[in-house]
């Protein structure tokens, strides 16, 4: 991992508070429970529900993509701190093992953190510690938040 700039704030966030904040909108469908939130690692888990299945009864790949992007974005935002916001610009997710039920755990760690972008890797494992999905998310560091969405 390379660090080209020093974060202004790299404190851990309260996992219970962030879990509550993420229980609205799309976050409610994911049902993530955050366990660790620091600038160097984000860990969360969730219980697979039938609402997350695709028609063949296994977890939809979009669920993995969304979890991976959420985990990476949270870590990137903590590291970038008060300098602005981060926004995902690329999400590359691999689906390795079909899952129908159970508790899954996602762990994200930074690969690169620079002045204008970050790259995070997230690995999702099942209760038997088998990798079911993995991905990388590239984040843009945006210092002028008013430019997001324009």
N, CA, C and O atoms as a GROMACS GRO file, in nm:
protein
  600
    1UNK      N    1   0.085  -0.116   0.000
    1UNK     CA    2   0.000   0.000   0.000
    1UNK      C    3   0.089   0.122   0.000
    1UNK      O    4   0.192   0.125   0.068
    2UNK      N    5   0.051   0.223  -0.076
    2UNK     CA    6   0.124   0.348  -0.076
    2UNK      C    7   0.035   0.458  -0.021
    2UNK      O    8  -0.084   0.463  -0.051
    3UNK      N    9   0.094   0.544   0.059
    3UNK     CA   10   0.024   0.659   0.112
    3UNK      C   11   0.096   0.784   0.066
    3UNK      O   12   0.206   0.813   0.112
    4UNK      N   13   0.035   0.858  -0.027
    4UNK     CA   14   0.099   0.975  -0.081
    4UNK      C   15   0.062   1.102  -0.006
    4UNK      O   16   0.126   1.205  -0.028
    5UNK      N   17  -0.037   1.098   0.080
    5UNK     CA   18  -0.074   1.215   0.157
    5UNK      C   19  -0.121   1.170   0.294
    5UNK      O   20  -0.168   1.058   0.311
    6UNK      N   21  -0.109   1.257   0.389
    6UNK     CA   22  -0.148   1.225   0.525
    6UNK      C   23  -0.293   1.265   0.547
    6UNK      O   24  -0.330   1.378   0.517
    7UNK      N   25  -0.375   1.176   0.598
    7UNK     CA   26  -0.514   1.212   0.622
    7UNK      C   27  -0.526   1.313   0.735
    7UNK      O   28  -0.448   1.311   0.830
    8UNK      N   29  -0.625   1.401   0.722
    8UNK     CA   30  -0.651   1.496   0.829
    8UNK      C   31  -0.717   1.428   0.947
    8UNK      O   32  -0.701   1.472   1.061
    9UNK      N   33  -0.791   1.322   0.921
    9UNK     CA   34  -0.863   1.252   1.026
    9UNK      C   35  -0.864   1.105   0.990
    9UNK      O   36  -0.904   1.068   0.879
   10UNK      N   37  -0.822   1.021   1.080
   10UNK     CA   38  -0.826   0.878   1.053
   10UNK      C   39  -0.880   0.802   1.174
   10UNK      O   40  -0.841   0.687   1.198
   11UNK      N   41  -0.967   0.864   1.248
   11UNK     CA   42  -1.025   0.801   1.366
   11UNK      C   43  -1.124   0.693   1.326
   11UNK      O   44  -1.181   0.696   1.216
   12UNK      N   45  -1.143   0.599   1.414
   12UNK     CA   46  -1.244   0.496   1.392
   12UNK      C   47  -1.381   0.557   1.416
   12UNK      O   48  -1.397   0.648   1.496
   13UNK      N   49  -1.479   0.505   1.346
   13UNK     CA   50  -1.618   0.547   1.366
   13UNK      C   51  -1.688   0.446   1.454
   13UNK      O   52  -1.647   0.331   1.462
   14UNK      N   53  -1.794   0.490   1.520
   14UNK     CA   54  -1.873   0.402   1.603
   14UNK      C   55  -1.952   0.307   1.514
   14UNK      O   56  -2.038   0.350   1.438
   15UNK      N   57  -1.922   0.178   1.523
   15UNK     CA   58  -1.982   0.078   1.435
   15UNK      C   59  -2.134   0.071   1.450
   15UNK      O   60  -2.205   0.058   1.350
   16UNK      N   61  -2.183   0.080   1.571
   16UNK     CA   62  -2.329   0.072   1.593
   16UNK      C   63  -2.399   0.192   1.530
   16UNK      O   64  -2.506   0.178   1.471
   17UNK      N   65  -2.339   0.310   1.542
   17UNK     CA   66  -2.398   0.431   1.484
   17UNK      C   67  -2.403   0.422   1.332
   17UNK      O   68  -2.504   0.457   1.270
   18UNK      N   69  -2.295   0.375   1.271
   18UNK     CA   70  -2.291   0.362   1.125
   18UNK      C   71  -2.387   0.254   1.078
   18UNK      O   72  -2.450   0.269   0.974
   19UNK      N   73  -2.400   0.147   1.153
   19UNK     CA   74  -2.497   0.042   1.119
   19UNK      C   75  -2.637   0.100   1.115
   19UNK      O   76  -2.713   0.073   1.022
   20UNK      N   77  -2.672   0.180   1.213
   20UNK     CA   78  -2.804   0.243   1.217
   20UNK      C   79  -2.824   0.337   1.099
   20UNK      O   80  -2.930   0.334   1.036
   21UNK      N   81  -2.725   0.418   1.068
   21UNK     CA   82  -2.733   0.511   0.955
   21UNK      C   83  -2.752   0.438   0.822
   21UNK      O   84  -2.820   0.489   0.732
   22UNK      N   85  -2.694   0.321   0.811
   22UNK     CA   86  -2.703   0.244   0.686
   22UNK      C   87  -2.825   0.153   0.680
   22UNK      O   88  -2.833   0.070   0.590
   23UNK      N   89  -2.917   0.166   0.770
   23UNK     CA   90  -3.039   0.085   0.770
   23UNK      C   91  -3.155   0.158   0.704
   23UNK      O   92  -3.271   0.129   0.733
   24UNK      N   93  -3.126   0.253   0.617
   24UNK     CA   94  -3.230   0.323   0.542
   24UNK      C   95  -3.207   0.299   0.393
   24UNK      O   96  -3.096   0.267   0.351
   25UNK      N   97  -3.312   0.316   0.315
   25UNK     CA   98  -3.300   0.301   0.170
   25UNK      C   99  -3.241   0.168   0.130
   25UNK      O  100  -3.277   0.063   0.184
   26UNK      N  101  -3.149   0.173   0.036
   26UNK     CA  102  -3.086   0.052  -0.016
   26UNK      C  103  -3.008  -0.022   0.093
   26UNK      O  104  -2.999  -0.145   0.091
   27UNK      N  105  -2.952   0.053   0.186
   27UNK     CA  106  -2.878  -0.009   0.296
   27UNK      C  107  -2.964  -0.104   0.378
   27UNK      O  108  -2.913  -0.202   0.433
   28UNK      N  109  -3.093  -0.077   0.386
   28UNK     CA  110  -3.183  -0.165   0.461
   28UNK      C  111  -3.193  -0.301   0.394
   28UNK      O  112  -3.202  -0.404   0.462
   29UNK      N  113  -3.190  -0.303   0.261
   29UNK     CA  114  -3.197  -0.431   0.188
   29UNK      C  115  -3.072  -0.514   0.211
   29UNK      O  116  -3.078  -0.637   0.213
   30UNK      N  117  -2.959  -0.448   0.227
   30UNK     CA  118  -2.834  -0.521   0.251
   30UNK      C  119  -2.827  -0.573   0.395
   30UNK      O  120  -2.785  -0.687   0.417
   31UNK      N  121  -2.867  -0.493   0.491
   31UNK     CA  122  -2.867  -0.536   0.630
   31UNK      C  123  -2.729  -0.549   0.691
   31UNK      O  124  -2.708  -0.633   0.778
   32UNK      N  125  -2.636  -0.466   0.646
   32UNK     CA  126  -2.500  -0.474   0.700
   32UNK      C  127  -2.493  -0.434   0.847
   32UNK      O  128  -2.556  -0.336   0.889
   33UNK      N  129  -2.418  -0.510   0.923
   33UNK     CA  130  -2.384  -0.475   1.060
   33UNK      C  131  -2.234  -0.448   1.062
   33UNK      O  132  -2.154  -0.540   1.043
   34UNK      N  133  -2.196  -0.323   1.085
   34UNK     CA  134  -2.055  -0.288   1.086
   34UNK      C  135  -1.991  -0.331   1.217
   34UNK      O  136  -2.047  -0.310   1.324
   35UNK      N  137  -1.874  -0.392   1.206
   35UNK     CA  138  -1.803  -0.443   1.322
   35UNK      C  139  -1.676  -0.364   1.349
   35UNK      O  140  -1.634  -0.352   1.464
   36UNK      N  141  -1.615  -0.311   1.244
   36UNK     CA  142  -1.490  -0.234   1.256
   36UNK      C  143  -1.490  -0.128   1.147
   36UNK      O  144  -1.519  -0.158   1.031
   37UNK      N  145  -1.458  -0.005   1.184
   37UNK     CA  146  -1.456   0.106   1.089
   37UNK      C  147  -1.336   0.195   1.120
   37UNK      O  148  -1.345   0.283   1.206
   38UNK      N  149  -1.226   0.173   1.050
   38UNK     CA  150  -1.108   0.258   1.065
   38UNK      C  151  -1.059   0.295   0.926
   38UNK      O  152  -1.111   0.245   0.826
   39UNK      N  153  -0.961   0.381   0.920
   39UNK     CA  154  -0.902   0.421   0.793
   39UNK      C  155  -0.823   0.307   0.728
   39UNK      O  156  -0.792   0.313   0.609
   40UNK      N  157  -0.790   0.204   0.806
   40UNK     CA  158  -0.708   0.095   0.755
   40UNK      C  159  -0.783  -0.036   0.738
   40UNK      O  160  -0.730  -0.130   0.677
   41UNK      N  161  -0.904  -0.046   0.789
   41UNK     CA  162  -0.982  -0.168   0.775
   41UNK      C  163  -1.128  -0.140   0.807
   41UNK      O  164  -1.162  -0.068   0.900
   42UNK      N  165  -1.214  -0.200   0.726
   42UNK     CA  166  -1.358  -0.196   0.752
   42UNK      C  167  -1.408  -0.339   0.747
   42UNK      O  168  -1.377  -0.414   0.655
   43UNK      N  169  -1.484  -0.376   0.849
   43UNK     CA  170  -1.537  -0.512   0.857
   43UNK      C  171  -1.685  -0.504   0.890
   43UNK      O  172  -1.726  -0.431   0.980
   44UNK      N  173  -1.764  -0.582   0.816
   44UNK     CA  174  -1.909  -0.586   0.839
   44UNK      C  175  -1.958  -0.727   0.809
   44UNK      O  176  -1.891  -0.805   0.740
   45UNK      N  177  -2.076  -0.758   0.860
   45UNK     CA  178  -2.138  -0.887   0.830
   45UNK      C  179  -2.286  -0.867   0.807
   45UNK      O  180  -2.343  -0.765   0.845
   46UNK      N  181  -2.346  -0.966   0.743
   46UNK     CA  182  -2.490  -0.964   0.722
   46UNK      C  183  -2.539  -1.106   0.706
   46UNK      O  184  -2.464  -1.197   0.672
   47UNK      N  185  -2.669  -1.122   0.732
   47UNK     CA  186  -2.733  -1.252   0.715
   47UNK      C  187  -2.806  -1.251   0.581
   47UNK      O  188  -2.886  -1.162   0.553
   48UNK      N  189  -2.777  -1.349   0.499
   48UNK     CA  190  -2.840  -1.362   0.368
   48UNK      C  191  -2.990  -1.386   0.388
   48UNK      O  192  -3.030  -1.468   0.471
   49UNK      N  193  -3.071  -1.316   0.311
   49UNK     CA  194  -3.216  -1.334   0.316
   49UNK      C  195  -3.265  -1.365   0.174
   49UNK      O  196  -3.196  -1.334   0.077
   50UNK      N  197  -3.382  -1.424   0.161
   50UNK     CA  198  -3.436  -1.453   0.028
   50UNK      C  199  -3.454  -1.328  -0.058
   50UNK      O  200  -3.454  -1.338  -0.181
   51UNK      N  201  -3.470  -1.211   0.003
   51UNK     CA  202  -3.483  -1.088  -0.075
   51UNK      C  203  -3.354  -1.052  -0.149
   51UNK      O  204  -3.355  -0.968  -0.238
   52UNK      N  205  -3.244  -1.117  -0.112
   52UNK     CA  206  -3.115  -1.092  -0.178
   52UNK      C  207  -3.085  -1.196  -0.286
   52UNK      O  208  -2.979  -1.192  -0.349
   53UNK      N  209  -3.177  -1.289  -0.308
   53UNK     CA  210  -3.157  -1.396  -0.405
   53UNK      C  211  -3.193  -1.352  -0.546
   53UNK      O  212  -3.278  -1.265  -0.567
   54UNK      N  213  -3.127  -1.413  -0.642
   54UNK     CA  214  -3.170  -1.402  -0.782
   54UNK      C  215  -3.266  -1.519  -0.807
   54UNK      O  216  -3.288  -1.599  -0.716
   55UNK      N  217  -3.324  -1.532  -0.926
   55UNK     CA  218  -3.429  -1.633  -0.948
   55UNK      C  219  -3.389  -1.778  -0.920
   55UNK      O  220  -3.476  -1.862  -0.899
   56UNK      N  221  -3.260  -1.810  -0.919
   56UNK     CA  222  -3.217  -1.948  -0.894
   56UNK      C  223  -3.189  -1.977  -0.747
   56UNK      O  224  -3.138  -2.083  -0.712
   57UNK      N  225  -3.224  -1.881  -0.659
   57UNK     CA  226  -3.214  -1.906  -0.516
   57UNK      C  227  -3.078  -1.884  -0.454
   57UNK      O  228  -3.053  -1.929  -0.342
   58UNK      N  229  -2.989  -1.815  -0.523
   58UNK     CA  230  -2.859  -1.782  -0.466
   58UNK      C  231  -2.845  -1.630  -0.459
   58UNK      O  232  -2.918  -1.557  -0.526
   59UNK      N  233  -2.750  -1.584  -0.378
   59UNK     CA  234  -2.730  -1.440  -0.363
   59UNK      C  235  -2.701  -1.376  -0.498
   59UNK      O  236  -2.616  -1.423  -0.574
   60UNK      N  237  -2.773  -1.270  -0.527
   60UNK     CA  238  -2.756  -1.194  -0.652
   60UNK      C  239  -2.618  -1.127  -0.651
   60UNK      O  240  -2.575  -1.073  -0.549
   61UNK      N  241  -2.550  -1.131  -0.763
   61UNK     CA  242  -2.418  -1.070  -0.773
   61UNK      C  243  -2.417  -0.922  -0.740
   61UNK      O  244  -2.317  -0.869  -0.692
   62UNK      N  245  -2.528  -0.855  -0.765
   62UNK     CA  246  -2.538  -0.713  -0.733
   62UNK      C  247  -2.528  -0.687  -0.583
   62UNK      O  248  -2.483  -0.580  -0.542
   63UNK      N  249  -2.569  -0.783  -0.503
   63UNK     CA  250  -2.555  -0.769  -0.358
   63UNK      C  251  -2.408  -0.763  -0.322
   63UNK      O  252  -2.366  -0.678  -0.244
   64UNK      N  253  -2.329  -0.855  -0.379
   64UNK     CA  254  -2.185  -0.853  -0.352
   64UNK      C  255  -2.122  -0.722  -0.398
   64UNK      O  256  -2.041  -0.664  -0.326
   65UNK      N  257  -2.159  -0.676  -0.517
   65UNK     CA  258  -2.106  -0.548  -0.568
   65UNK      C  259  -2.138  -0.434  -0.474
   65UNK      O  260  -2.052  -0.351  -0.445
   66UNK      N  261  -2.262  -0.430  -0.426
   66UNK     CA  262  -2.304  -0.322  -0.338
   66UNK      C  263  -2.232  -0.328  -0.203
   66UNK      O  264  -2.192  -0.224  -0.150
   67UNK      N  265  -2.217  -0.447  -0.149
   67UNK     CA  266  -2.145  -0.461  -0.022
   67UNK      C  267  -2.000  -0.418  -0.039
   67UNK      O  268  -1.946  -0.344   0.044
   68UNK      N  269  -1.938  -0.463  -0.145
   68UNK     CA  270  -1.797  -0.430  -0.170
   68UNK      C  271  -1.780  -0.279  -0.185
   68UNK      O  272  -1.687  -0.222  -0.129
   69UNK      N  273  -1.869  -0.215  -0.260
   69UNK     CA  274  -1.858  -0.070  -0.277
   69UNK      C  275  -1.885   0.004  -0.145
   69UNK      O  276  -1.818   0.103  -0.116
   70UNK      N  277  -1.980  -0.044  -0.068
   70UNK     CA  278  -2.010   0.019   0.061
   70UNK      C  279  -1.890   0.012   0.155
   70UNK      O  280  -1.852   0.111   0.216
   71UNK      N  281  -1.832  -0.105   0.166
   71UNK     CA  282  -1.718  -0.125   0.255
   71UNK      C  283  -1.600  -0.037   0.213
   71UNK      O  284  -1.541   0.032   0.296
   72UNK      N  285  -1.567  -0.040   0.084
   72UNK     CA  286  -1.455   0.041   0.034
   72UNK      C  287  -1.481   0.189   0.054
   72UNK      O  288  -1.392   0.264   0.095
   73UNK      N  289  -1.603   0.232   0.025
   73UNK     CA  290  -1.637   0.374   0.037
   73UNK      C  291  -1.630   0.422   0.182
   73UNK      O  292  -1.584   0.533   0.209
   74UNK      N  293  -1.673   0.340   0.274
   74UNK     CA  294  -1.666   0.378   0.416
   74UNK      C  295  -1.521   0.395   0.458
   74UNK      O  296  -1.486   0.494   0.522
   75UNK      N  297  -1.436   0.299   0.425
   75UNK     CA  298  -1.295   0.310   0.461
   75UNK      C  299  -1.227   0.429   0.395
   75UNK      O  300  -1.150   0.501   0.458
   76UNK      N  301  -1.257   0.448   0.267
   76UNK     CA  302  -1.199   0.561   0.195
   76UNK      C  303  -1.242   0.694   0.252
   76UNK      O  304  -1.162   0.787   0.262
   77UNK      N  305  -1.369   0.703   0.290
   77UNK     CA  306  -1.422   0.827   0.347
   77UNK      C  307  -1.359   0.857   0.483
   77UNK      O  308  -1.328   0.972   0.514
   78UNK      N  309  -1.341   0.754   0.564
   78UNK     CA  310  -1.276   0.774   0.694
   78UNK      C  311  -1.136   0.827   0.673
   78UNK      O  312  -1.094   0.923   0.739
   79UNK      N  313  -1.061   0.764   0.582
   79UNK     CA  314  -0.923   0.806   0.558
   79UNK      C  315  -0.917   0.947   0.501
   79UNK      O  316  -0.832   1.027   0.544
   80UNK      N  317  -1.004   0.980   0.406
   80UNK     CA  318  -1.001   1.113   0.343
   80UNK      C  319  -1.046   1.221   0.440
   80UNK      O  320  -1.005   1.336   0.430
   81UNK      N  321  -1.132   1.183   0.533
   81UNK     CA  322  -1.169   1.272   0.643
   81UNK      C  323  -1.237   1.399   0.600
   81UNK      O  324  -1.322   1.399   0.510
   82UNK      N  325  -1.201   1.507   0.664
   82UNK     CA  326  -1.264   1.637   0.644
   82UNK      C  327  -1.221   1.708   0.516
   82UNK      O  328  -1.267   1.818   0.489
   83UNK      N  329  -1.135   1.647   0.439
   83UNK     CA  330  -1.090   1.711   0.315
   83UNK      C  331  -1.197   1.712   0.207
   83UNK      O  332  -1.186   1.788   0.111
   84UNK      N  333  -1.300   1.629   0.220
   84UNK     CA  334  -1.406   1.624   0.119
   84UNK      C  335  -1.477   1.491   0.124
   84UNK      O  336  -1.499   1.435   0.231
   85UNK      N  337  -1.514   1.442   0.008
   85UNK     CA  338  -1.588   1.316  -0.004
   85UNK      C  339  -1.516   1.223  -0.101
   85UNK      O  340  -1.430   1.265  -0.178
   86UNK      N  341  -1.554   1.096  -0.096
   86UNK     CA  342  -1.505   1.000  -0.194
   86UNK      C  343  -1.625   0.950  -0.274
   86UNK      O  344  -1.738   0.946  -0.224
   87UNK      N  345  -1.598   0.913  -0.398
   87UNK     CA  346  -1.703   0.858  -0.482
   87UNK      C  347  -1.643   0.743  -0.562
   87UNK      O  348  -1.532   0.754  -0.615
   88UNK      N  349  -1.717   0.633  -0.571
   88UNK     CA  350  -1.669   0.517  -0.646
   88UNK      C  351  -1.670   0.546  -0.795
   88UNK      O  352  -1.767   0.599  -0.849
   89UNK      N  353  -1.559   0.512  -0.861
   89UNK     CA  354  -1.550   0.532  -1.006
   89UNK      C  355  -1.529   0.400  -1.080
   89UNK      O  356  -1.542   0.395  -1.203
   90UNK      N  357  -1.498   0.293  -1.008
   90UNK     CA  358  -1.487   0.161  -1.070
   90UNK      C  359  -1.506   0.055  -0.963
   90UNK      O  360  -1.451   0.066  -0.853
   91UNK      N  361  -1.584  -0.047  -0.996
   91UNK     CA  362  -1.607  -0.158  -0.905
   91UNK      C  363  -1.589  -0.286  -0.987
   91UNK      O  364  -1.665  -0.311  -1.081
   92UNK      N  365  -1.490  -0.364  -0.952
   92UNK     CA  366  -1.462  -0.490  -1.020
   92UNK      C  367  -1.482  -0.601  -0.919
   92UNK      O  368  -1.400  -0.619  -0.829
   93UNK      N  369  -1.590  -0.676  -0.934
   93UNK     CA  370  -1.626  -0.779  -0.836
   93UNK      C  371  -1.626  -0.917  -0.901
   93UNK      O  372  -1.681  -0.936  -1.010
   94UNK      N  373  -1.564  -1.012  -0.833
   94UNK     CA  374  -1.561  -1.152  -0.876
   94UNK      C  375  -1.654  -1.234  -0.787
   94UNK      O  376  -1.654  -1.219  -0.665
   95UNK      N  377  -1.734  -1.320  -0.849
   95UNK     CA  378  -1.825  -1.409  -0.777
   95UNK      C  379  -1.764  -1.548  -0.780
   95UNK      O  380  -1.749  -1.607  -0.887
   96UNK      N  381  -1.726  -1.600  -0.664
   96UNK     CA  382  -1.647  -1.723  -0.660
   96UNK      C  383  -1.722  -1.845  -0.609
   96UNK      O  384  -1.690  -1.958  -0.647
   97UNK      N  385  -1.822  -1.825  -0.525
   97UNK     CA  386  -1.894  -1.938  -0.465
   97UNK      C  387  -2.039  -1.898  -0.444
   97UNK      O  388  -2.066  -1.793  -0.386
   98UNK      N  389  -2.131  -1.980  -0.490
   98UNK     CA  390  -2.273  -1.951  -0.471
   98UNK      C  391  -2.310  -1.967  -0.324
   98UNK      O  392  -2.262  -2.056  -0.255
   99UNK      N  393  -2.397  -1.877  -0.279
   99UNK     CA  394  -2.443  -1.879  -0.140
   99UNK      C  395  -2.594  -1.866  -0.137
   99UNK      O  396  -2.652  -1.784  -0.208
  100UNK      N  397  -2.659  -1.948  -0.056
  100UNK     CA  398  -2.805  -1.944  -0.044
  100UNK      C  399  -2.850  -1.886   0.090
  100UNK      O  400  -2.956  -1.826   0.100
  101UNK      N  401  -2.768  -1.906   0.194
  101UNK     CA  402  -2.807  -1.866   0.329
  101UNK      C  403  -2.684  -1.850   0.415
  101UNK      O  404  -2.572  -1.880   0.373
  102UNK      N  405  -2.706  -1.801   0.536
  102UNK     CA  406  -2.597  -1.789   0.632
  102UNK      C  407  -2.549  -1.646   0.652
  102UNK      O  408  -2.601  -1.552   0.593
  103UNK      N  409  -2.449  -1.636   0.735
  103UNK     CA  410  -2.388  -1.507   0.766
  103UNK      C  411  -2.262  -1.492   0.682
  103UNK      O  412  -2.177  -1.582   0.678
  104UNK      N  413  -2.251  -1.378   0.615
  104UNK     CA  414  -2.133  -1.347   0.535
  104UNK      C  415  -2.060  -1.230   0.598
  104UNK      O  416  -2.122  -1.141   0.657
  105UNK      N  417  -1.928  -1.230   0.586
  105UNK     CA  418  -1.844  -1.124   0.642
  105UNK      C  419  -1.762  -1.061   0.532
  105UNK      O  420  -1.704  -1.130   0.449
  106UNK      N  421  -1.759  -0.928   0.530
  106UNK     CA  422  -1.681  -0.853   0.432
  106UNK      C  423  -1.573  -0.775   0.504
  106UNK      O  424  -1.600  -0.708   0.604
  107UNK      N  425  -1.450  -0.783   0.452
  107UNK     CA  426  -1.337  -0.710   0.510
  107UNK      C  427  -1.269  -0.632   0.399
  107UNK      O  428  -1.229  -0.688   0.297
  108UNK      N  429  -1.257  -0.502   0.420
  108UNK     CA  430  -1.193  -0.415   0.322
  108UNK      C  431  -1.065  -0.355   0.376
  108UNK      O  432  -1.057  -0.313   0.492
  109UNK      N  433  -0.964  -0.352   0.289
  109UNK     CA  434  -0.836  -0.292   0.324
  109UNK      C  435  -0.785  -0.210   0.206
  109UNK      O  436  -0.812  -0.243   0.091
  110UNK      N  437  -0.711  -0.103   0.234
  110UNK     CA  438  -0.661  -0.020   0.125
  110UNK      C  439  -0.542  -0.084   0.054
  110UNK      O  440  -0.457  -0.147   0.116
  111UNK      N  441  -0.539  -0.067  -0.076
  111UNK     CA  442  -0.424  -0.108  -0.157
  111UNK      C  443  -0.339   0.014  -0.189
  111UNK      O  444  -0.216   0.009  -0.186
  112UNK      N  445  -0.408   0.126  -0.219
  112UNK     CA  446  -0.339   0.251  -0.254
  112UNK      C  447  -0.426   0.367  -0.208
  112UNK      O  448  -0.548   0.366  -0.224
  113UNK      N  449  -0.360   0.468  -0.150
  113UNK     CA  450  -0.430   0.591  -0.111
  113UNK      C  451  -0.343   0.708  -0.154
  113UNK      O  452  -0.234   0.730  -0.101
  114UNK      N  453  -0.394   0.782  -0.250
  114UNK     CA  454  -0.317   0.893  -0.303
  114UNK      C  455  -0.392   1.024  -0.295
  114UNK      O  456  -0.497   1.034  -0.233
  115UNK      N  457  -0.336   1.124  -0.359
  115UNK     CA  458  -0.394   1.258  -0.355
  115UNK      C  459  -0.531   1.264  -0.421
  115UNK      O  460  -0.621   1.329  -0.369
  116UNK      N  461  -0.548   1.197  -0.536
  116UNK     CA  462  -0.673   1.208  -0.612
  116UNK      C  463  -0.757   1.081  -0.615
  116UNK      O  464  -0.874   1.085  -0.652
  117UNK      N  465  -0.698   0.968  -0.576
  117UNK     CA  466  -0.775   0.844  -0.581
  117UNK      C  467  -0.726   0.744  -0.478
  117UNK      O  468  -0.616   0.755  -0.423
  118UNK      N  469  -0.811   0.646  -0.453
  118UNK     CA  470  -0.780   0.535  -0.363
  118UNK      C  471  -0.822   0.405  -0.430
  118UNK      O  472  -0.909   0.405  -0.516
  119UNK      N  473  -0.759   0.295  -0.391
  119UNK     CA  474  -0.798   0.162  -0.437
  119UNK      C  475  -0.810   0.073  -0.314
  119UNK      O  476  -0.716   0.060  -0.236
  120UNK      N  477  -0.928   0.013  -0.300
  120UNK     CA  478  -0.955  -0.074  -0.186
  120UNK      C  479  -0.988  -0.214  -0.234
  120UNK      O  480  -1.049  -0.232  -0.340
  121UNK      N  481  -0.946  -0.315  -0.157
  121UNK     CA  482  -0.980  -0.455  -0.184
  121UNK      C  483  -1.073  -0.502  -0.074
  121UNK      O  484  -1.051  -0.474   0.044
  122UNK      N  485  -1.179  -0.574  -0.114
  122UNK     CA  486  -1.276  -0.626  -0.018
  122UNK      C  487  -1.293  -0.776  -0.046
  122UNK      O  488  -1.310  -0.817  -0.160
  123UNK      N  489  -1.288  -0.855   0.060
  123UNK     CA  490  -1.306  -1.000   0.050
  123UNK      C  491  -1.427  -1.038   0.134
  123UNK      O  492  -1.438  -0.998   0.250
  124UNK      N  493  -1.517  -1.116   0.075
  124UNK     CA  494  -1.637  -1.164   0.144
  124UNK      C  495  -1.622  -1.313   0.166
  124UNK      O  496  -1.596  -1.390   0.073
  125UNK      N  497  -1.640  -1.355   0.292
  125UNK     CA  498  -1.626  -1.496   0.327
  125UNK      C  499  -1.754  -1.545   0.395
  125UNK      O  500  -1.833  -1.468   0.449
  126UNK      N  501  -1.773  -1.677   0.389
  126UNK     CA  502  -1.887  -1.739   0.457
  126UNK      C  503  -1.846  -1.784   0.596
  126UNK      O  504  -1.733  -1.760   0.639
  127UNK      N  505  -1.937  -1.850   0.667
  127UNK     CA  506  -1.912  -1.893   0.804
  127UNK      C  507  -1.800  -1.996   0.814
  127UNK      O  508  -1.741  -2.015   0.920
  128UNK      N  509  -1.771  -2.064   0.702
  128UNK     CA  510  -1.661  -2.162   0.700
  128UNK      C  511  -1.530  -2.097   0.654
  128UNK      O  512  -1.432  -2.167   0.627
  129UNK      N  513  -1.528  -1.964   0.647
  129UNK     CA  514  -1.412  -1.885   0.606
  129UNK      C  515  -1.370  -1.910   0.461
  129UNK      O  516  -1.253  -1.894   0.426
  130UNK      N  517  -1.467  -1.950   0.376
  130UNK     CA  518  -1.441  -1.967   0.233
  130UNK      C  519  -1.472  -1.836   0.163
  130UNK      O  520  -1.573  -1.771   0.193
  131UNK      N  521  -1.387  -1.797   0.070
  131UNK     CA  522  -1.411  -1.674  -0.005
  131UNK      C  523  -1.525  -1.699  -0.103
  131UNK      O  524  -1.518  -1.789  -0.186
  132UNK      N  525  -1.630  -1.618  -0.092
  132UNK     CA  526  -1.743  -1.630  -0.183
  132UNK      C  527  -1.741  -1.521  -0.290
  132UNK      O  528  -1.795  -1.538  -0.399
  133UNK      N  529  -1.677  -1.408  -0.258
  133UNK     CA  530  -1.666  -1.299  -0.353
  133UNK      C  531  -1.551  -1.209  -0.311
  133UNK      O  532  -1.517  -1.201  -0.193
  134UNK      N  533  -1.492  -1.143  -0.409
  134UNK     CA  534  -1.388  -1.045  -0.380
  134UNK      C  535  -1.397  -0.934  -0.483
  134UNK      O  536  -1.449  -0.953  -0.593
  135UNK      N  537  -1.347  -0.818  -0.446
  135UNK     CA  538  -1.353  -0.710  -0.541
  135UNK      C  539  -1.258  -0.597  -0.507
  135UNK      O  540  -1.201  -0.591  -0.398
  136UNK      N  541  -1.243  -0.509  -0.603
  136UNK     CA  542  -1.164  -0.388  -0.587
  136UNK      C  543  -1.251  -0.270  -0.626
  136UNK      O  544  -1.326  -0.278  -0.723
  137UNK      N  545  -1.240  -0.163  -0.552
  137UNK     CA  546  -1.313  -0.042  -0.582
  137UNK      C  547  -1.212   0.073  -0.589
  137UNK      O  548  -1.134   0.094  -0.496
  138UNK      N  549  -1.217   0.147  -0.700
  138UNK     CA  550  -1.137   0.268  -0.713
  138UNK      C  551  -1.226   0.385  -0.676
  138UNK      O  552  -1.338   0.398  -0.727
  139UNK      N  553  -1.176   0.468  -0.588
  139UNK     CA  554  -1.250   0.583  -0.538
  139UNK      C  555  -1.180   0.710  -0.582
  139UNK      O  556  -1.057   0.718  -0.580
  140UNK      N  557  -1.257   0.809  -0.622
  140UNK     CA  558  -1.202   0.943  -0.649
  140UNK      C  559  -1.216   1.023  -0.521
  140UNK      O  560  -1.322   1.023  -0.457
  141UNK      N  561  -1.109   1.092  -0.484
  141UNK     CA  562  -1.111   1.184  -0.370
  141UNK      C  563  -1.157   1.320  -0.422
  141UNK      O  564  -1.088   1.382  -0.504
  142UNK      N  565  -1.271   1.367  -0.375
  142UNK     CA  566  -1.329   1.491  -0.422
  142UNK      C  567  -1.321   1.596  -0.312
  142UNK      O  568  -1.391   1.586  -0.212
  143UNK      N  569  -1.237   1.695  -0.331
  143UNK     CA  570  -1.225   1.801  -0.231
  143UNK      C  571  -1.338   1.904  -0.243
  143UNK      O  572  -1.379   1.961  -0.142
  144UNK      N  573  -1.388   1.928  -0.362
  144UNK     CA  574  -1.498   2.023  -0.382
  144UNK      C  575  -1.628   1.943  -0.396
  144UNK      O  576  -1.666   1.905  -0.506
  145UNK      N  577  -1.694   1.918  -0.283
  145UNK     CA  578  -1.814   1.833  -0.281
  145UNK      C  579  -1.928   1.889  -0.366
  145UNK      O  580  -2.015   1.813  -0.408
  146UNK      N  581  -1.928   2.019  -0.392
  146UNK     CA  582  -2.034   2.079  -0.473
  146UNK      C  583  -2.029   2.028  -0.616
  146UNK      O  584  -2.127   2.040  -0.689
  147UNK      N  585  -1.917   1.971  -0.658
  147UNK     CA  586  -1.902   1.921  -0.795
  147UNK      C  587  -1.957   1.780  -0.814
  147UNK      O  588  -1.969   1.733  -0.927
  148UNK      N  589  -1.991   1.713  -0.705
  148UNK     CA  590  -2.045   1.577  -0.716
  148UNK      C  591  -2.185   1.585  -0.777
  148UNK      O  592  -2.270   1.660  -0.728
  149UNK      N  593  -2.207   1.510  -0.881
  149UNK     CA  594  -2.338   1.504  -0.946
  149UNK      C  595  -2.363   1.612  -1.049
  149UNK      O  596  -2.473   1.622  -1.102
  150UNK      N  597  -2.264   1.691  -1.077
  150UNK     CA  598  -2.280   1.797  -1.179
  150UNK      C  599  -2.200   1.766  -1.303
  150UNK      O  600  -2.202   1.843  -1.398
   0.00000   0.00000   0.00000
